[in-house]
């Protein structure tokens, strides 16, 4: 198993940015209770619409997959979905071995 970085990009209207931030914080609080979660951060690009990139580190892809299908996560993602101008894009990258 090797650590993975999960990048998720979401695009929202400026007016919905604060609500999205609240939901992302809720997701991070829930993720902290999950086995294999290491860290996460949110990055912002643009002004209107706003592109938000969430970068999360997991101990393994299996840990990420378990979180991806967790009921707590799905409930929050369902709240986020109507705020989005387009579907969330997700990419999973394995850490390169040095």
BELJOQUI-V969340 format. One record per pair of residues at least 24 apart in sequence whose C-alpha atoms are under 8 Angstrom apart, sorted by the first residue. I is the first residue (numbers start at 1). GAP is how many residues later the second one is. D is the distance in Angstrom with one decimal. If there is no record, write none. Layout:
i = (I | I)
gap = (GAP | GAP)
d = (D | D)
This chain:
i = (1 | 1 | 1 | 2 | 2 | 2 | 2 | 2 | 3 | 3 | 3 | 3 | 3 | 3 | 3 | 4 | 4 | 4 | 4 | 4 | 4 | 4 | 4 | 4 | 5 | 5 | 5 | 5 | 5 | 5 | 5 | 5 | 6 | 6 | 6 | 6 | 6 | 6 | 6 | 6 | 6 | 7 | 7 | 7 | 7 | 7 | 7 | 7 | 7 | 8 | 8 | 8 | 8 | 8 | 8 | 8 | 9 | 9 | 9 | 9 | 9 | 9 | 9 | 10 | 10 | 10 | 10 | 10 | 10 | 10 | 10 | 11 | 11 | 11 | 11 | 11 | 11 | 11 | 11 | 12 | 12 | 12 | 12 | 12 | 12 | 12 | 12 | 13 | 13 | 13 | 13 | 13 | 13 | 14 | 14 | 14 | 14 | 16 | 17 | 20 | 20 | 23 | 23 | 23 | 26 | 27 | 27 | 30 | 30 | 31 | 34 | 35 | 36 | 36 | 36 | 37 | 37 | 61 | 61)
gap = (58 | 59 | 60 | 57 | 58 | 59 | 92 | 93 | 54 | 55 | 56 | 57 | 58 | 91 | 92 | 53 | 54 | 55 | 56 | 57 | 88 | 89 | 90 | 91 | 50 | 51 | 52 | 53 | 87 | 88 | 89 | 90 | 48 | 49 | 50 | 51 | 52 | 84 | 85 | 86 | 87 | 46 | 47 | 48 | 49 | 82 | 83 | 84 | 85 | 45 | 46 | 47 | 80 | 81 | 82 | 83 | 42 | 43 | 44 | 45 | 79 | 80 | 81 | 41 | 42 | 43 | 74 | 76 | 77 | 78 | 79 | 38 | 39 | 40 | 41 | 73 | 74 | 75 | 77 | 36 | 37 | 38 | 39 | 40 | 71 | 72 | 73 | 35 | 36 | 37 | 70 | 71 | 72 | 33 | 34 | 35 | 36 | 67 | 33 | 60 | 63 | 53 | 56 | 57 | 50 | 46 | 49 | 42 | 43 | 36 | 33 | 28 | 24 | 27 | 28 | 26 | 27 | 31 | 33)
d = (7.7 | 5.7 | 7.8 | 6.5 | 5.4 | 7.7 | 6.6 | 6.5 | 7.0 | 5.7 | 4.4 | 4.7 | 7.2 | 6.0 | 5.6 | 5.8 | 5.4 | 6.5 | 5.7 | 6.0 | 6.5 | 5.4 | 4.4 | 5.6 | 6.6 | 5.6 | 4.6 | 6.5 | 5.8 | 5.1 | 6.4 | 7.2 | 7.8 | 5.7 | 5.1 | 6.3 | 7.7 | 7.0 | 5.8 | 4.5 | 6.4 | 6.7 | 5.7 | 4.7 | 6.6 | 8.0 | 5.6 | 5.2 | 6.4 | 5.6 | 5.1 | 6.6 | 6.5 | 5.5 | 4.5 | 6.6 | 6.8 | 5.7 | 4.5 | 6.4 | 5.6 | 5.2 | 6.7 | 5.7 | 5.2 | 6.5 | 6.7 | 7.3 | 7.2 | 5.0 | 6.9 | 6.5 | 5.6 | 4.4 | 6.2 | 5.7 | 5.7 | 6.4 | 7.7 | 7.9 | 5.6 | 5.4 | 6.6 | 8.0 | 6.1 | 4.9 | 5.4 | 5.8 | 4.5 | 6.0 | 7.7 | 7.7 | 7.3 | 6.7 | 5.1 | 5.6 | 5.9 | 6.3 | 7.2 | 6.4 | 7.3 | 6.5 | 7.7 | 6.8 | 7.5 | 6.4 | 6.8 | 7.2 | 7.4 | 7.4 | 7.1 | 6.7 | 6.9 | 5.4 | 7.7 | 7.3 | 7.8 | 8.0 | 8.0)
